[in-house]
Amino acid sequence: MQTLPKQSVLAIYIPKQGLVRQGKFAIIDGKPCFIANMTARKWWNNYSGYAISRRVLESLPRGTKIIFKRPDLNQYYITNKSKFQKKGILVNYGKHSQWCLPLKNWQVKSGSFEEPRNLPVINLEVWRSTAKAAKSQEENLTNVTYDEWLFARQRMAEVFRRSYA
């Protein structure tokens, strides 16, 4: 079972700009999703596509669905993390890199998209470290040897007998 990070608005620190919101990480229908609003200004003409920060993309869990909304066009674009990494173009942009994915690699849908509201804004680095801590804690719980399990079971039986015998 995969431990998913906390649902929140992810922000990255950019010098001279401070924390800049990148999009929302949410669990939709039991699956991890990253949702961001796009505008005509965020279109990359050179690559005919939309981009996501490399730091954000690398922080997302495996299997994350990426949804970019264009409310002005009443459309939204869907892809996933692995498609960005396989078919995207890594572009140096200012002080940080972006993965740009050409539009031909997106699934385009019309209409609106329901998304969670009022999520807390969290610095990406803090969010990433809490996600790693939760994952390592889960791994420690699930990677128990038979001897450890047997010892724990015997201790529980002993405590139960003392308490209820």
N, C-alpha and C positions, 0 to 999 in steps of 0.2 A: 504494500500500500504506500502510495506517495504522499508525503506531507506537503501540503500546499501552503505558500506564504499567505500572510494577512491581506485581505482585500483593502486596497487603498489607492490613492492618487500618488503616482511616482513622480518625484522631482529630482533633477540633477543640478549640481552646483556648477555654474559657469562663471568664471572670473568677470568682474565688473557688471554682472547681471544678477548674481545671487542664485537662489533656488528657482529653477524654471520647470514648470509642470510639463510632463511628457505625455501623460495619459493615465488611464485607470487599469489596475490589475483587479479582476473580479472572477468569481466562480459563477459560471452560467451553465445551467443544466448539468452540474457536477463536473464541469471541465474548466480548466484555466483559460482565461481570455485577457488580452490586452486591448483596450479600446482607446482610440485617440480621435480627436476632431481634426479634420483637414480643411484647408481652404485653397483657393486658386493660387495664393502666394506660396504655398508649401509644395507645389508641383515642381519637380526637377525636369526642366526642358531637355537638358543634355542627355538624360537617361530615360525620359518618358515614363516616369514613375514617382512613387512616394518613398520616403525614407524614414528610418527609425535609428535612433542613437545606438551605436555599437554597444555601449555600456548597458543600455536598457535591454537590448536583445539578448546579450550574454547572461543577464541576470534572470531572465524568464525561465520557468521550469520547462522541461522537455514536453512537447505536445501542446504547447500554448497556441491557441487560435488568436490571430491578430486581426482586428477589425478597425478599419479607418473609415470614419463617417464624413460624408460631405452633405451637410444639411441644406446648403444652398442649391444643390443639384437633386436633393431628395434621393441620394444613393449612399450605399456603403460598400466597402471593398473588403473581402475576406481572403486571408491566406494563413499560413502557419509559420512557426519559427524555422523549421527545417527548410522550407522553400526559400525563405530569405537567405539562409546560409548557403544553399546550393545554387540558386539562380540570381542572387542579389549581387550588386556591385559595391565594393567597399570604397567609399569616397572620403578623403580628408576634407573636413569642413571646419575652418577656424581651429579651435583648440581641441576638438574632439572629432572622432570618425563617425560616419553614418553608413548604414547599409541601405542602398537604394534598390528597390525592386520594380522593374518595368511593369507597366500596367497589364501586359499580356499574361503575366503570371498571377494575376488577382482574379478572384471570382467576384463579379459585379452584380449587386442586387439593388432593386429599387424599393423605395419605401423608407419607413422610419425603423429605428432599432431601439428597443427598450434596454436601458442600462441602469445599473445601480446608482443611486444618488447619495450625497452627503457622506462620502468616504473621507477618512482622514488623509491629509497630505503628509507624506513621509519621504525623507531624503533616501534616494536609491541605495546608498551605501549602508545606511542603517537597516533598511528593508532586506537587503541582500544578506547581511550578517545575521539577522534574526531568522531568516529562512534557512541558512546553513546550520545554525544552532539547533533548530527544530529537526532538521533532517538527521544530524549526527545523533541527537537524542533518540530518535526513532530507530536508527541503526543499532544503537547500543541496546535497545530493548528487544529487537528482533534477532540479533546475532548472539543468542545465548547457547552455550554448549549444553549437551545432555547432562553432564555432571553438575553444571551450575543450576540447571532447572531442577534436577533431582534433589540437590541440597536445599534449594529454596522450598520445594514441596515438603520435604521432611521437617524443615523448620516451622512451616505453617501448621503442619499436623501436630507438632510438639506444642506450639503455642495454643492451638485449639483445645488439645487434651488438658493442658494446665488450666485453661480458662473455663471450660465447660464440663470437666470430669468430676 
